[in-house]
Amino acid sequence: MTEFRYELLAQDGKARLGRIHTAHGVIDTPTFMPVGTAATVKGMLPENVADTGAQILLGNTYHLMLRPGAERIARLGGLHKFMNWDKPILTDSGGYQVMSLAKLRKITEEGVTFKSHIDGRKFNLTPERSMEIQHLLGSTITMAFDECTPFPATEKQAAESMRMSMRWAKRSKDAFVEREGYALYGIQQGSVFENLRRESSEKLAELDLPGHSVGGLAVGEGQQIMFDTLDFCVDMLPANKPRYLMGVGKPSDLVGAVMRGIDQFDCVLPTRSGRNAQAFTHRGTLNLKNGRHRDDDRPLDDQCNCPACTKYSRAYLHHLIKAGEILGAVLLTWHNLAYYQDLMRGMREAIAEGRMEAFARDFHAGQEGGDI
Ligand SMILES: CNc1nc2c(CCNCC3CCCC3)c3nc(N)[nH]c(=O)c3cc2[nH]1
């Protein structure tokens, strides 16, 4: 059996090249984790997600507890078997999604009660129940139950919210079922306040967890404030353990956050925008709804080897989108996931060769390339 372990292989400035060893396989970092909210990466077969280079997916406590139910998934053999993905799965703890999706939410020290956004049934989510659900799912990496502090928040509001999350982190650890090769990550909170981020990091250090995430960002603060916060909060987390920035982000967010020491990312952007005709390319983003593509027989991205870019033209993709064809959403999702994996692979190679600064310069030059 494999014990959960992070290997730091190289550094270039604050950027890190690493490897996470888990019970379900190895993850090369920096890594982008596609989101599989309802036990599927929307529109993709898992083998094709793996083909893009993804080594780990995200699942979600909130969605799966509502439908089909964590106990049902456990009876059916767990989430890996259920969705036919045998590599690592990281599940979020549910608190963030309750606040962004559920109705009639009530937060107390005990946890959150809410009504399902699907059928209005009442639910109760506590650190203990979140741990039980993630255990039933068979998650490789379990996230502590936390509250994502809204932005903006006063320092007092951020302090109270963070302190509750730290009490919930302790309860999460006490309820977490230890298994070799599996891990519980703590979530750092504290909004944009350096002293609160430090207090949160010190509380998490007492729990001696195998990995951590930076929570409470990508909540509307904007890229500059996010980067300014990362400039001081990432180094507060142990350097010998993985650091995961939750909910991030667009390509330039990933480049900037890797350069600030982040190892893991998740974001719905590549999949959600793929379903909305938006494509990320080495030359910037474009929207295939735009009529300018209707006679363009060039590939979407001439530096990409995904099926959308090697087998079809922009004109065809435009046609599929205008016609509302399912294949349009499938091909653009596939491409965006491939582009994100290419970007991460490019950064891993750049860090290994000590040329991350040059990589970032070339990336930005390409994005402003124009005439795409
Ligand atoms: C988009 N920005 C953002 N997302 C955040 C998320 C969610 C990350 N993505 C989860 C997946 C999405 C659907 C299935 C799981 C956050 N999650 C937690 N627990 N805490 C945060 O502070 C937290 C903060 C976040 N900020």
Ligand as a Chemical Component Dictionary entry (heavy atoms), coordinates in Angstrom:
data_LIG
# 
_chem_comp.id                   LIG 
_chem_comp.type                 NON-POLYMER 
_chem_comp.pdbx_formal_charge   0 
_chem_comp.three_letter_code    LIG 
# 
loop_
_chem_comp_atom.comp_id 
_chem_comp_atom.atom_id 
_chem_comp_atom.alt_atom_id 
_chem_comp_atom.type_symbol 
_chem_comp_atom.charge 
_chem_comp_atom.model_Cartn_x 
_chem_comp_atom.model_Cartn_y 
_chem_comp_atom.model_Cartn_z 
_chem_comp_atom.pdbx_ordinal 
LIG C1  C1  C 0 -14.785 29.734 -7.590 1  
LIG N1  N1  N 0 -14.129 30.291 -6.430 2  
LIG C2  C2  C 0 -14.031 29.550 -5.296 3  
LIG N2  N2  N 0 -14.409 28.264 -5.185 4  
LIG C3  C3  C 0 -14.183 27.927 -3.889 5  
LIG C4  C4  C 0 -14.437 26.715 -3.231 6  
LIG C5  C5  C 0 -15.006 25.529 -4.014 7  
LIG C6  C6  C 0 -13.905 24.886 -4.836 8  
LIG N3  N3  N 0 -14.446 24.081 -5.949 9  
LIG C7  C7  C 0 -15.205 22.912 -5.507 10 
LIG C8  C8  C 0 -15.762 22.142 -6.678 11 
LIG C9  C9  C 0 -16.808 22.925 -7.468 12 
LIG C10 C10 C 0 -17.954 21.972 -7.696 13 
LIG C11 C11 C 0 -17.517 20.624 -7.206 14 
LIG C12 C12 C 0 -16.419 20.873 -6.227 15 
LIG C13 C13 C 0 -14.162 26.656 -1.837 16 
LIG N4  N4  N 0 -14.422 25.482 -1.148 17 
LIG C14 C14 C 0 -14.237 25.455 0.189  18 
LIG N5  N5  N 0 -14.510 24.325 0.880  19 
LIG N6  N6  N 0 -13.751 26.529 0.894  20 
LIG C15 C15 C 0 -13.423 27.703 0.273  21 
LIG O1  O1  O 0 -12.985 28.660 0.948  22 
LIG C16 C16 C 0 -13.640 27.799 -1.156 23 
LIG C17 C17 C 0 -13.360 28.981 -1.855 24 
LIG C18 C18 C 0 -13.637 29.043 -3.229 25 
LIG N7  N7  N 0 -13.552 30.059 -4.126 26 
# 
loop_
_chem_comp_bond.comp_id 
_chem_comp_bond.atom_id_1 
_chem_comp_bond.atom_id_2 
_chem_comp_bond.value_order 
_chem_comp_bond.pdbx_ordinal 
LIG C1  N1  SING 1  
LIG N1  C2  SING 2  
LIG C2  N2  DOUB 3  
LIG C2  N7  SING 4  
LIG N2  C3  SING 5  
LIG C3  C4  SING 6  
LIG C3  C18 DOUB 7  
LIG C4  C5  SING 8  
LIG C4  C13 DOUB 9  
LIG C5  C6  SING 10 
LIG C6  N3  SING 11 
LIG N3  C7  SING 12 
LIG C7  C8  SING 13 
LIG C8  C9  SING 14 
LIG C8  C12 SING 15 
LIG C9  C10 SING 16 
LIG C10 C11 SING 17 
LIG C11 C12 SING 18 
LIG C13 N4  SING 19 
LIG C13 C16 SING 20 
LIG N4  C14 DOUB 21 
LIG C14 N5  SING 22 
LIG C14 N6  SING 23 
LIG N6  C15 SING 24 
LIG C15 O1  DOUB 25 
LIG C15 C16 SING 26 
LIG C16 C17 DOUB 27 
LIG C17 C18 SING 28 
LIG C18 N7  SING 29 
# 
